[in-house]
Amino acid sequence: MRAGQKISLWFGIVLILSVGLIHVCDAPDSFRDAVYKGWLFYLNGAGALVAAVGILRRKPWGWNLGFVIAVCSFAGYIASRTVGLPFIAAEPDAWLEPLGVASLVTEGLFAVLFVGTRRLFKK
């Protein structure tokens, strides 16, 4: 494995674990909005952990799962601020919540890394 691949692998693991940790930290508060939202946040954390293990073992499904988690989380954040979620009104004034911003940054970085690593690992 080349140095660039190792760096990408570990950066991917750190990013997806960060996405999961952010959601697990916010899960207890999310139960107040809607029970399903709290459980989705815990599932996000569990899925991120599974994805990290897959990435560590150099399995393509780990990267794919991480990408799905990152993109769906990103889309959920956008939806929650614009149109709202089922049984939860939109929160247009909550765009700059610290955990939300951290989540968007880590999810976006993971998605960019995912696209970049597809080319790096195919060579």
LUMKEDO-313543 format. One record per residue: chain; residue in three letters; z, y, x of N, C-alpha, C, CB in turn. Coordinates in nm, 4 decimals, always signed. Glycine has a CB too. Layout:
<pts>
PT  mol  type      n.zz      n.yy      n.xx     ca.zz     ca.yy     ca.xx      c.zz      c.yy      c.xx     cb.zz     cb.yy     cb.xx
PT    A   Ala         Z         Y         X         Z         Y         X         Z         Y         X         Z         Y         X
...
</pts>
This chain:
<pts>
PT  mol  type      n.zz      n.yy      n.xx     ca.zz     ca.yy     ca.xx      c.zz      c.yy      c.xx     cb.zz     cb.yy     cb.xx
PT    A   Met   +0.0000   -0.1174   +0.0852   +0.0000   +0.0000   +0.0000   +0.0000   +0.1236   +0.0898   +0.1228   -0.0002   -0.0970
PT    A   Arg   -0.0912   +0.2142   +0.0621   -0.1020   +0.3374   +0.1408   +0.0102   +0.4341   +0.1070   -0.2375   +0.4045   +0.1170
PT    A   Ala   +0.0317   +0.5315   +0.1942   +0.1403   +0.6290   +0.1770   +0.1236   +0.7071   +0.0468   +0.1449   +0.7264   +0.2965
PT    A   Gly   +0.0009   +0.7477   +0.0149   -0.0242   +0.8221   -0.1085   +0.0100   +0.7408   -0.2325   -0.1691   +0.8656   -0.1145
PT    A   Gln   -0.0169   +0.6118   -0.2260   +0.0163   +0.5248   -0.3385   +0.1672   +0.5103   -0.3548   -0.0477   +0.3875   -0.3200
PT    A   Lys   +0.2382   +0.4985   -0.2428   +0.3843   +0.4865   -0.2494   +0.4472   +0.6128   -0.3067   +0.4421   +0.4578   -0.1103
PT    A   Ile   +0.3989   +0.7270   -0.2623   +0.4515   +0.8540   -0.3135   +0.4254   +0.8653   -0.4629   +0.3883   +0.9735   -0.2389
PT    A   Ser   +0.3052   +0.8316   -0.5047   +0.2712   +0.8373   -0.6472   +0.3564   +0.7416   -0.7283   +0.1237   +0.8053   -0.6682
PT    A   Leu   +0.3764   +0.6225   -0.6753   +0.4576   +0.5223   -0.7441   +0.6003   +0.5738   -0.7656   +0.4597   +0.3905   -0.6639
PT    A   Trp   +0.6643   +0.6237   -0.6604   +0.8022   +0.6708   -0.6732   +0.8125   +0.7983   -0.7546   +0.8621   +0.6933   -0.5369
PT    A   Phe   +0.7150   +0.8856   -0.7430   +0.7148   +1.0071   -0.8236   +0.6994   +0.9704   -0.9713   +0.6013   +1.1030   -0.7785
PT    A   Gly   +0.6144   +0.8725   -1.0010   +0.5977   +0.8258   -1.1386   +0.7264   +0.7676   -1.1948   +0.4872   +0.7221   -1.1458
PT    A   Ile   +0.7955   +0.6892   -1.1140   +0.9225   +0.6297   -1.1569   +1.0248   +0.7388   -1.1866   +0.9769   +0.5332   -1.0490
PT    A   Val   +1.0365   +0.8349   -1.0962   +1.1326   +0.9440   -1.1157   +1.0981   +1.0242   -1.2408   +1.1354   +1.0365   -0.9923
PT    A   Leu   +0.9708   +1.0538   -1.2598   +0.9306   +1.1337   -1.3766   +0.9578   +1.0614   -1.5080   +0.7827   +1.1690   -1.3676
PT    A   Ile   +0.9189   +0.9344   -1.5170   +0.9369   +0.8655   -1.6451   +1.0844   +0.8395   -1.6725   +0.8591   +0.7332   -1.6465
PT    A   Leu   +1.1630   +0.8135   -1.5684   +1.3068   +0.7996   -1.5896   +1.3687   +0.9332   -1.6325   +1.3751   +0.7477   -1.4615
PT    A   Ser   +1.3168   +1.0425   -1.5822   +1.3644   +1.1752   -1.6240   +1.3340   +1.2004   -1.7707   +1.3005   +1.2850   -1.5379
PT    A   Val   +1.2144   +1.1623   -1.8135   +1.1783   +1.1762   -1.9555   +1.2785   +1.0981   -2.0411   +1.0321   +1.1254   -1.9815
PT    A   Gly   +1.3031   +0.9747   -2.0045   +1.3964   +0.8915   -2.0805   +1.5380   +0.9457   -2.0792   +1.3962   +0.7514   -2.0263
PT    A   Leu   +1.5846   +0.9901   -1.9629   +1.7203   +1.0430   -1.9514   +1.7391   +1.1692   -2.0356   +1.7528   +1.0727   -1.8054
PT    A   Ile   +1.6411   +1.2557   -2.0350   +1.6484   +1.3767   -2.1170   +1.6643   +1.3401   -2.2645   +1.5225   +1.4639   -2.0967
PT    A   His   +1.5868   +1.2426   -2.3099   +1.5937   +1.2036   -2.4508   +1.7254   +1.1338   -2.4847   +1.4766   +1.1125   -2.4854
PT    A   Val   +1.7750   +1.0513   -2.3938   +1.9037   +0.9851   -2.4180   +2.0161   +1.0887   -2.4235   +1.9329   +0.8797   -2.3076
PT    A   Cys   +2.0103   +1.1882   -2.3367   +2.1128   +1.2944   -2.3387   +2.1094   +1.3737   -2.4686   +2.0934   +1.3895   -2.2202
PT    A   Asp   +1.9918   +1.3912   -2.5245   +1.9774   +1.4706   -2.6469   +1.9903   +1.3866   -2.7740   +1.8435   +1.5414   -2.6467
PT    A   Ala   +1.9934   +1.2560   -2.7608   +1.9968   +1.1672   -2.8782   +2.1168   +1.1916   -2.9698   +1.9980   +1.0235   -2.8328
PT    A   Pro   +2.2393   +1.2037   -2.9193   +2.3521   +1.2242   -3.0117   +2.3363   +1.3464   -3.1015   +2.4799   +1.2374   -2.9335
PT    A   Asp   +2.2855   +1.4570   -3.0456   +2.2613   +1.5765   -3.1278   +2.1464   +1.5549   -3.2255   +2.2313   +1.6972   -3.0386
PT    A   Ser   +2.0511   +1.4722   -3.1878   +1.9344   +1.4485   -3.2733   +1.9699   +1.3716   -3.4002   +1.8282   +1.3726   -3.1961
PT    A   Phe   +2.0779   +1.2948   -3.3966   +2.1203   +1.2238   -3.5173   +2.1578   +1.3216   -3.6286   +2.2389   +1.1317   -3.4860
PT    A   Arg   +2.2007   +1.4428   -3.5903   +2.2350   +1.5433   -3.6909   +2.1125   +1.5923   -3.7659   +2.3056   +1.6607   -3.6260
PT    A   Asp   +1.9988   +1.5952   -3.6977   +1.8743   +1.6366   -3.7636   +1.8265   +1.5292   -3.8597   +1.7651   +1.6668   -3.6595
PT    A   Ala   +1.8172   +1.4080   -3.8098   +1.7756   +1.2923   -3.8891   +1.8095   +1.1672   -3.8082   +1.6213   +1.2982   -3.9249
PT    A   Val   +1.8586   +1.0667   -3.8757   +1.9002   +0.9447   -3.8063   +1.7836   +0.8834   -3.7295   +1.9572   +0.8429   -3.9062
PT    A   Tyr   +1.6652   +0.8837   -3.7894   +1.5520   +0.8217   -3.7212   +1.5193   +0.8946   -3.5901   +1.4291   +0.8206   -3.8133
PT    A   Lys   +1.5410   +1.0257   -3.5861   +1.5123   +1.1017   -3.4647   +1.6065   +1.0602   -3.3516   +1.5245   +1.2529   -3.4916
PT    A   Gly   +1.7332   +1.0412   -3.3825   +1.8275   +0.9948   -3.2813   +1.7884   +0.8591   -3.2256   +1.9672   +0.9881   -3.3391
PT    A   Trp   +1.7516   +0.7664   -3.3153   +1.7113   +0.6330   -3.2695   +1.5827   +0.6379   -3.1881   +1.6934   +0.5393   -3.3887
PT    A   Leu   +1.4882   +0.7255   -3.2287   +1.3650   +0.7395   -3.1509   +1.3944   +0.7900   -3.0097   +1.2678   +0.8348   -3.2216
PT    A   Phe   +1.4923   +0.8791   -2.9983   +1.5283   +0.9295   -2.8663   +1.5884   +0.8182   -2.7800   +1.6272   +1.0463   -2.8790
PT    A   Tyr   +1.6719   +0.7339   -2.8398   +1.7256   +0.6200   -2.7640   +1.6147   +0.5208   -2.7270   +1.8354   +0.5484   -2.8456
PT    A   Leu   +1.5218   +0.4973   -2.8182   +1.4082   +0.4091   -2.7880   +1.3221   +0.4674   -2.6764   +1.3226   +0.3863   -2.9139
PT    A   Asn   +1.3082   +0.5992   -2.6761   +1.2344   +0.6655   -2.5705   +1.2984   +0.6332   -2.4350   +1.2301   +0.8182   -2.5947
PT    A   Gly   +1.4305   +0.6429   -2.4289   +1.5011   +0.6122   -2.3045   +1.4838   +0.4678   -2.2616   +1.6475   +0.6426   -2.3195
PT    A   Ala   +1.4944   +0.3765   -2.3573   +1.4775   +0.2342   -2.3261   +1.3342   +0.2054   -2.2823   +1.5143   +0.1473   -2.4480
PT    A   Gly   +1.2383   +0.2638   -2.3523   +1.0978   +0.2444   -2.3161   +1.0663   +0.3005   -2.1789   +1.0076   +0.3089   -2.4192
PT    A   Ala   +1.1261   +0.4142   -2.1467   +1.1057   +0.4748   -2.0149   +1.1605   +0.3836   -1.9048   +1.1733   +0.6137   -2.0080
PT    A   Leu   +1.2738   +0.3206   -1.9315   +1.3319   +0.2276   -1.8342   +1.2402   +0.1066   -1.8138   +1.4720   +0.1814   -1.8806
PT    A   Val   +1.1867   +0.0541   -1.9209   +1.0932   -0.0594   -1.9113   +0.9675   -0.0174   -1.8352   +1.0553   -0.1121   -2.0528
PT    A   Ala   +0.9171   +0.1016   -1.8666   +0.7981   +0.1516   -1.7964   +0.8253   +0.1667   -1.6476   +0.7530   +0.2862   -1.8554
PT    A   Ala   +0.9426   +0.2192   -1.6121   +0.9778   +0.2372   -1.4709   +0.9813   +0.1029   -1.3975   +1.1141   +0.3078   -1.4583
PT    A   Val   +1.0343   +0.0015   -1.4631   +1.0371   -0.1327   -1.4016   +0.8943   -0.1825   -1.3813   +1.1179   -0.2336   -1.4903
PT    A   Gly   +0.8095   -0.1618   -1.4816   +0.6691   -0.2024   -1.4679   +0.5986   -0.1298   -1.3548   +0.5949   -0.1779   -1.5972
PT    A   Ile   +0.6231   -0.0004   -1.3431   +0.5626   +0.0776   -1.2349   +0.6137   +0.0276   -1.1002   +0.5933   +0.2287   -1.2519
PT    A   Leu   +0.7435   +0.0034   -1.0904   +0.8030   -0.0466   -0.9665   +0.7405   -0.1799   -0.9254   +0.9549   -0.0624   -0.9828
PT    A   Arg   +0.7120   -0.2645   -1.0226   +0.6512   -0.3949   -0.9951   +0.4999   -0.3868   -0.9816   +0.6868   -0.4928   -1.1047
PT    A   Arg   +0.4481   -0.2636   -0.9841   +0.3043   -0.2366   -0.9689   +0.2200   -0.3011   -1.0773   +0.2568   -0.2848   -0.8343
PT    A   Lys   +0.2724   -0.3007   -1.1990   +0.2005   -0.3555   -1.3134   +0.1310   -0.2415   -1.3888   +0.2973   -0.4335   -1.4077
PT    A   Pro   +0.0042   -0.2565   -1.4227   -0.0655   -0.1504   -1.4964   +0.0004   -0.1166   -1.6300   -0.2087   -0.1910   -1.5205
PT    A   Trp   +0.0612   -0.2150   -1.6949   +0.1238   -0.1876   -1.8246   +0.2404   -0.0897   -1.8110   +0.1725   -0.3179   -1.8885
PT    A   Gly   +0.3036   -0.0841   -1.6939   +0.4125   +0.0109   -1.6726   +0.3617   +0.1541   -1.6786   +0.4807   -0.0150   -1.5385
PT    A   Trp   +0.2518   +0.1795   -1.6099   +0.1903   +0.3118   -1.6146   +0.1405   +0.3436   -1.7547   +0.0751   +0.3209   -1.5147
PT    A   Asn   +0.0780   +0.2448   -1.8193   +0.0254   +0.2677   -1.9542   +0.1372   +0.2982   -2.0533   -0.0540   +0.1459   -2.0015
PT    A   Leu   +0.2453   +0.2217   -2.0472   +0.3586   +0.2463   -2.1358   +0.4186   +0.3837   -2.1082   +0.4653   +0.1369   -2.1190
PT    A   Gly   +0.4354   +0.4189   -1.9827   +0.4875   +0.5498   -1.9475   +0.4001   +0.6616   -2.0005   +0.5009   +0.5620   -1.7982
PT    A   Phe   +0.2699   +0.6431   -1.9917   +0.1756   +0.7433   -2.0430   +0.1896   +0.7597   -2.1937   +0.0312   +0.7043   -2.0077
PT    A   Val   +0.1978   +0.6486   -2.2654   +0.2145   +0.6544   -2.4109   +0.3454   +0.7255   -2.4467   +0.2124   +0.5117   -2.4716
PT    A   Ile   +0.4526   +0.6927   -2.3768   +0.5820   +0.7566   -2.4025   +0.5739   +0.9062   -2.3756   +0.6923   +0.6929   -2.3157
PT    A   Ala   +0.5162   +0.9445   -2.2627   +0.5075   +1.0858   -2.2257   +0.4220   +1.1644   -2.3250   +0.4501   +1.1001   -2.0846
PT    A   Val   +0.3060   +1.1117   -2.3595   +0.2155   +1.1835   -2.4498   +0.2730   +1.1911   -2.5913   +0.0778   +1.1153   -2.4527
PT    A   Cys   +0.3300   +1.0826   -2.6395   +0.3891   +1.0846   -2.7738   +0.5101   +1.1780   -2.7803   +0.4302   +0.9428   -2.8158
PT    A   Ser   +0.5901   +1.1805   -2.6757   +0.7048   +1.2710   -2.6709   +0.6579   +1.4162   -2.6694   +0.7920   +1.2417   -2.5472
PT    A   Phe   +0.5573   +1.4441   -2.5897   +0.5006   +1.5784   -2.5815   +0.4478   +1.6214   -2.7185   +0.3876   +1.5837   -2.4757
PT    A   Ala   +0.3728   +1.5322   -2.7823   +0.3163   +1.5630   -2.9144   +0.4273   +1.5810   -3.0183   +0.2194   +1.4511   -2.9591
PT    A   Gly   +0.5321   +1.5003   -3.0106   +0.6442   +1.5133   -3.1032   +0.7142   +1.6467   -3.0890   +0.7431   +1.4014   -3.0817
PT    A   Tyr   +0.7279   +1.6944   -2.9667   +0.7905   +1.8249   -2.9429   +0.7065   +1.9357   -3.0049   +0.8090   +1.8500   -2.7917
PT    A   Ile   +0.5765   +1.9298   -2.9811   +0.4860   +2.0311   -3.0376   +0.4925   +2.0276   -3.1899   +0.3400   +2.0080   -2.9893
PT    A   Ala   +0.4884   +1.9074   -3.2470   +0.4939   +1.8950   -3.3935   +0.6269   +1.9470   -3.4480   +0.4734   +1.7481   -3.4359
PT    A   Ser   +0.7361   +1.9189   -3.3799   +0.8671   +1.9617   -3.4297   +0.8809   +2.1135   -3.4289   +0.9784   +1.8993   -3.3460
PT    A   Arg   +0.8060   +2.1805   -3.3458   +0.8138   +2.3266   -3.3384   +0.7108   +2.3956   -3.4285   +0.7941   +2.3719   -3.1946
PT    A   Thr   +0.6083   +2.3228   -3.4691   +0.5002   +2.3849   -3.5475   +0.5030   +2.3410   -3.6937   +0.3643   +2.3506   -3.4862
PT    A   Val   +0.4729   +2.2160   -3.7198   +0.4638   +2.1687   -3.8593   +0.5888   +2.0966   -3.9059   +0.3452   +2.0768   -3.8752
PT    A   Gly   +0.6771   +2.0627   -3.8125   +0.7981   +1.9884   -3.8480   +0.7735   +1.8389   -3.8467   +0.8486   +2.0313   -3.9849
PT    A   Leu   +0.8812   +1.7656   -3.8603   +0.8768   +1.6193   -3.8644   +0.9212   +1.5742   -4.0026   +0.9671   +1.5561   -3.7531
PT    A   Pro   +0.8987   +1.4485   -4.0386   +0.9431   +1.4020   -4.1704   +1.0925   +1.4291   -4.1924   +0.9145   +1.2519   -4.1857
PT    A   Phe   +1.1241   +1.4973   -4.2983   +1.2606   +1.5320   -4.3383   +1.3282   +1.6328   -4.2452   +1.3439   +1.4074   -4.3448
PT    A   Ile   +1.2510   +1.6928   -4.1546   +1.3048   +1.7943   -4.0635   +1.2080   +1.9128   -4.0644   +1.3241   +1.7368   -3.9168
PT    A   Ala   +1.2592   +2.0294   -4.0990   +1.1746   +2.1491   -4.1013   +1.1344   +2.1884   -3.9592   +1.2479   +2.2664   -4.1707
PT    A   Ala   +1.0232   +2.2607   -3.9491   +0.9771   +2.3105   -3.8192   +1.0809   +2.4049   -3.7600   +0.8405   +2.3823   -3.8328
PT    A   Glu   +1.0887   +2.4062   -3.6281   +1.1823   +2.4936   -3.5561   +1.1045   +2.5872   -3.4631   +1.2856   +2.4093   -3.4750
PT    A   Pro   +1.0346   +2.6861   -3.5191   +0.9509   +2.7716   -3.4339   +1.0296   +2.8578   -3.3347   +0.8675   +2.8611   -3.5205
PT    A   Asp   +1.1582   +2.8762   -3.3564   +1.2391   +2.9570   -3.2645   +1.3009   +2.8748   -3.1522   +1.3485   +3.0275   -3.3409
PT    A   Ala   +1.2731   +2.7470   -3.1474   +1.3386   +2.6581   -3.0503   +1.2475   +2.6161   -2.9352   +1.3891   +2.5347   -3.1206
PT    A   Trp   +1.1404   +2.6894   -2.9113   +1.0460   +2.6509   -2.8064   +1.1081   +2.6471   -2.6673   +0.9301   +2.7456   -2.8060
PT    A   Leu   +1.2046   +2.7318   -2.6409   +1.2557   +2.7441   -2.5046   +1.3914   +2.6781   -2.4827   +1.2654   +2.8880   -2.4686
PT    A   Glu   +1.4259   +2.5790   -2.5634   +1.5488   +2.5036   -2.5387   +1.5375   +2.4378   -2.4010   +1.5737   +2.3961   -2.6512
PT    A   Pro   +1.6421   +2.4483   -2.3187   +1.6323   +2.3970   -2.1804   +1.5910   +2.2495   -2.1699   +1.7647   +2.4149   -2.1114
PT    A   Leu   +1.6513   +2.1622   -2.2490   +1.6129   +2.0210   -2.2419   +1.4698   +1.9999   -2.2892   +1.7083   +1.9357   -2.3254
PT    A   Gly   +1.4291   +2.0770   -2.3881   +1.2924   +2.0666   -2.4379   +1.1903   +2.1083   -2.3341   +1.2758   +2.1506   -2.5617
PT    A   Val   +1.2168   +2.2181   -2.2663   +1.1263   +2.2647   -2.1612   +1.1226   +2.1636   -2.0465   +1.1700   +2.4041   -2.1092
PT    A   Ala   +1.2385   +2.1144   -2.0069   +1.2435   +2.0129   -1.9004   +1.1647   +1.8888   -1.9404   +1.3897   +1.9747   -1.8685
PT    A   Ser   +1.1782   +1.8506   -2.0660   +1.1058   +1.7348   -2.1157   +0.9543   +1.7574   -2.1114   +1.1503   +1.7024   -2.2580
PT    A   Leu   +0.9102   +1.8723   -2.1584   +0.7665   +1.9026   -2.1573   +0.7110   +1.9015   -2.0147   +0.7400   +2.0396   -2.2231
PT    A   Val   +0.7859   +1.9573   -1.9211   +0.7398   +1.9613   -1.7824   +0.7287   +1.8196   -1.7261   +0.8355   +2.0462   -1.6958
PT    A   Thr   +0.8305   +1.7376   -1.7453   +0.8263   +1.6019   -1.6891   +0.7200   +1.5166   -1.7581   +0.9639   +1.5344   -1.7019
PT    A   Glu   +0.7056   +1.5321   -1.8888   +0.6025   +1.4561   -1.9611   +0.4634   +1.4978   -1.9158   +0.6166   +1.4762   -2.1133
PT    A   Gly   +0.4431   +1.6283   -1.9030   +0.3134   +1.6776   -1.8574   +0.2814   +1.6324   -1.7157   +0.3098   +1.8287   -1.8648
PT    A   Leu   +0.3787   +1.6405   -1.6279   +0.3572   +1.5952   -1.4900   +0.3276   +1.4461   -1.4837   +0.4792   +1.6271   -1.4041
PT    A   Phe   +0.3992   +1.3667   -1.5659   +0.3720   +1.2229   -1.5657   +0.2298   +1.1960   -1.6132   +0.4733   +1.1481   -1.6546
PT    A   Ala   +0.1855   +1.2659   -1.7178   +0.0503   +1.2449   -1.7703   -0.0548   +1.2808   -1.6651   +0.0285   +1.3287   -1.8981
PT    A   Val   -0.0346   +1.3914   -1.5942   -0.1276   +1.4311   -1.4881   -0.1265   +1.3271   -1.3755   -0.0908   +1.5716   -1.4326
PT    A   Leu   -0.0094   +1.2821   -1.3370   +0.0023   +1.1795   -1.2331   -0.0653   +1.0502   -1.2763   +0.1498   +1.1532   -1.1999
PT    A   Phe   -0.0479   +1.0133   -1.4022   -0.1115   +0.8922   -1.4552   -0.2630   +0.8993   -1.4371   -0.0762   +0.8731   -1.6046
PT    A   Val   -0.3215   +1.0107   -1.4768   -0.4670   +1.0271   -1.4648   -0.5076   +1.0228   -1.3175   -0.5133   +1.1608   -1.5301
PT    A   Gly   -0.4313   +1.0899   -1.2319   -0.4624   +1.0901   -1.0894   -0.4479   +0.9542   -1.0244   -0.3749   +1.1875   -1.0189
PT    A   Thr   -0.3481   +0.8789   -1.0646   -0.3256   +0.7476   -1.0014   -0.4296   +0.6453   -1.0442   -0.1863   +0.6956   -1.0353
PT    A   Arg   -0.4930   +0.6657   -1.1553   -0.5966   +0.5705   -1.1953   -0.7032   +0.5649   -1.0878   -0.6587   +0.6092   -1.3320
PT    A   Arg   -0.7380   +0.6798   -1.0322   -0.8385   +0.6838   -0.9270   -0.7819   +0.6343   -0.7943   -0.8928   +0.8252   -0.9114
PT    A   Leu   -0.6561   +0.6702   -0.7669   -0.5940   +0.6342   -0.6391   -0.5765   +0.4830   -0.6248   -0.4587   +0.7033   -0.6253
PT    A   Phe   -0.5350   +0.4171   -0.7320   -0.5069   +0.2747   -0.7244   -0.6323   +0.1877   -0.7423   -0.4044   +0.2382   -0.8288
PT    A   Lys   -0.7418   +0.2456   -0.7901   -0.8656   +0.1675   -0.8052   -0.9342   +0.1471   -0.6709   -0.9617   +0.2372   -0.9030
PT    A   Lys   -0.9074   +0.2351   -0.5753   -0.9742   +0.2248   -0.4435   -0.9156   +0.1141   -0.3601   -0.9638   +0.3564   -0.3671
</pts>
